Amino acid sequence: MAYSFPVEVLEHIFSFIDSDNDRNAVSLVCKSWYEIERWCRRKIFIGNCYAVTPRIMIRRFPELRSVSLKGKPHFADFNLVPEGWGGYVDPWVLAMGRAYPFLEELRLKRMVVSDEALEMVSKSFKNFKVLVLSSCEGFTTDGLASIAANCRNLRELDLRESDVEDLGGNWLSCFPESCTSLVSLNISCLGSDWSLQSLSALERLVGRSPNLRRLRLNRAVPLDKLANLLRRAPQLVELGTGTFSSELRPDVFSNLSGAFSGCKELKALSGFWDAVPSHLPAVYTICSGLTSLNLSDANIQSSDLVKLISECQNLQRLWVFDYIEDSGLEALAESCKNLQELRVFPSDPYAMEPNVTLTEQGLVAVSEGCPKLESVLYFCRQFTNNALFTIAKNRPNLTRFRLCIIEPRTPDYITLEPLDAGFGAIVQNCKELRRLSLSGLLTDRVFEHIGTHAKKLEMLSIAFAGDSDLGLYHVLSGCKSLRKLEIRDCPFGDKALLANAAKLETMRSLWMSSCLVSFEACKLLGQKMPRLNVEVIDERGPPDSRPESYPVEKLYIYRSVAGPRLDMPAFVWTMDEELALRLS
Amino acid sequence: MEGISKEEEKKLELRLGPPGQEEETSFSFGCLSSSMSNNSTNSAKRVFSEAIEMKTGEEGWINLNSDDGNHQHQKLWSSSSANFHGKIQHQQQQTKASFLQFPKASQSLPVMAKESSQACCNKVVDLQRQSAAEKKPFSPSSANTAVSNVSQKRTAPAPVVGWPPIRSFRKNLSSSSPLKPSPDSQSALPDEVASKKPVETCRKGLFVKINMDGVPIGRKVDLMAYDCYDKLSSAVDELFRGLLAAQRDSSAGGKQSNQEATPVTGLLDRSGEYTLVYEDNEGDRMLVGDVPWHMFISTAKRLRVLKTSEVSGLSCEC
């Protein structure tokens, strides 16, 4: 019985429970457990910042130390979400500044962050330790200067892939000399032009951070500075180089090589901007320890890539350009038997004709040779159903499979059939599949397969696929675990959406752009489903200036207990009660 | 759509609840069950994980009759060959349900005209321009021929926003043309290095911000999607024309009829109401159009559309 345990005992037990799902389950047992749990929860993850309000979060969890928030939908990465849509962190920071003086960690993804918000963070939380801004925007190096200057115990500053306005100035020198706590610094997204002052500030900072384990530099850091940095931080576990090109004289080369060999803990390498192949051997000494290699910023050709990769027998993750070609992937399959994750990016995505020989063969080879392969992102120009059958047969342990055939609606290039059967084999065999992105010519049949078999699928991305609403219906009615669904340029309309409206409350969000959902249906959905926010994103002016049966440009639906949001720009239309009354 | 058996009805029931739940629960729009209001907490998680009691006899499905002849709206985006239309009846909540049947065989469900799916692909679906002459009939049996219609026979595909799905930073940085494999001899000689400097004109996918006077919403344009100033100018026109019209409508207070948005012309020669300028990598503001195109895209950091009356003294003749 719950009441026979002192609260302290329960709290102590709960302190061992870390996972969000488990915590949520604990809170549902009974009222007293709910109360105890909410007072001792320290960490929260909010997958959609508009699903809940700061006030609700603070009211339920008064003692948080770590908050993670995500803002814009995933397709914002590809410029499909107009600027000004939302995802502002400022109201959150304002509220948390008052409610959580002991906040230590803030992790944001795809949010708009202002310099003022950064300043507030730096001044409101005395024990602030971790700031991760992933794919964020809206701030400048002035905001970073506040963080550097005021956060006395900063451990992590990670700006991965954010869009930061570089105002010049020397924000790195704002870290006080007394700051020695840095464990992780990722500034790889910053610009390519830095002053000598900035570079020396960086060197001094690295030099006085004995706990620094992860350092990702930006392109501005020249190769001849890298050796100095490495010598000051031989304890690094992860390194992102700056530019990897220069006039590399023999003595500079051996200096660099020696510096690398001093970093015996290095497990992950990235960066390599402008890499010149002849410089690559400088890293050979540490290759055997590498588990992660990110060459997706390096324009290195296949033969040099193969030389490098064959030194990395323990590789678990490889990100690379399609310069690697089928032959390089075959070599990869031979050397790297521990490979778990492969991402191949297109070097020339807009060319009509392929510039490299990267086909389905490469991926098939890796699927055959690498038994632990579970995560794939692959851009290429041709594929076949047979190749997909083979991959599915070889690798039933796939959990993430994202295939992007660059030209929309490309059929199996040998049989000219749709790729329905191939993807069907993937979902049928790979029972643990959690994430899937489709491409190529696809009919409604592929969605029938997905609805029938992809029971653990959590995220599905669809583009230029399907014939009718039946496709969407299969997905919404069949995929039990679906949380995020994003669709563009598919002939999916009102029927499937409305027939499966309740499903939408079990998901985090649905994005549909350039589809055939009418404004009428959106209104209906918004009116009937009070716990869904139905956002019509349309830059052509008010939707009621067109016939209601016209399809909307973009549609973003997400479940929320926060009600309609108050920060919508002019091109976002929703159904609040007032509007609903007016229009009905 | 009439006479649905109990079994089929069960299959089409909406389900609310966490995935994997075995019990038969269903959710009807019009009647949020009273068990909902018993919630003593407002926590999001509890709301979503709670199963809703089934209310038998209560209806409220969204009604989609496809068999009535009320074509009140001219559907410009579906071709004449489709029987299918997504017309929604404005039913009251308590109306008797009639479920839409989704037969297993996909053939029996009329498919959307291919034309409408092609219309989806265009950046801005300008429905008023769709003409009957452009529509092509589509039938599933001619899938192969349909394929050849959309195969890569196109020589110059229109740039599709956000496709292929690659992050902008990834495109901007993959600037250099591929370097030749290194010779087997080790040391890099200075001239070898110099010849491998990235060639800026090969840069792909260069998104820069663009703002227009009087329009609070900024946008981004991909300079690499164009190869000359005229194309850029017409893209800017398209981008902002609709926004300007919307602003004019809303500031005029109320619903205007669909007046055609006036084109934004004369951006390059100062003959129009607006002029296109840019900020270069040194922070200077310059008129667009004076330098050769490849030089422009390698130095332009940001674009602005200013009222021509405010563009004064910007001279690029050196």
Interface residues (C-beta under 8 A of the other chain):
Chain A: N24 S27 L28 K31 Y34 A51 V52 I56 R59 R60 F75 D77 F78 N79 L80 P82 E83 G84 E161 D163 C189 R219 S245 S246 E247 L248 R249 P250 F253 W273 D274 V276 P277 S278 H279 P281 S296 D297 N299 I300 Q301 S303 D304 F321 Y323 F345 P346 S347 D348 P349 Y350 M352 F379 C404 I406 E407 P408 R409 T410 P411 L416 P418 S437 L441 T443 D444 R445 E448 S461 A463 F464 D467 S468 D469 L470 Y473 K480 S481 L482 R488 D489 C490 P491 G493 D494 K495 L498 A499 N500 A501 A502 K503 E505 T506 S514 C515 L516 S518 E520 A521 L524 K528 M529 P530 R531 E539 R540 G541 P542 D544 S545 R546 P547 E548 S549 Y550 P551 E553 R559 V561 P569 A570 F571 S584
Chain B: L12 L14 R15 L16 G17 P18 P19 G20 F27 F29 G30 L32 S40 T41 N42 S43 A44 K45 R46 V47 F48 S49 G60 W61 I62 L64 H73 Q74 K75 L76 W77 S78 F84 H85 G86 K87 I88 H90 Q93 F99 L100 F102 S106 L109 P110 V111 M112 S116 S117 C120 C121 N122 V124 V125 L127 P140 A143 N144 V147 V150 S151 Q152 T155 A156 P157 P159 V160 V161 G162 W163 P164 P165 I166 R167 S168 F169 R170 K171 L173 S174 S176 S177 P178 L179 K180 P181 S182 P183 Q186 S187 A188 P190 E192 V193 K196 P198 K204 G205 F207 P216 I217 G218 R219 K220 D222 M224 G242 L243 A245 A246 Q247 D249 S250 K255 Q256 S257 N258
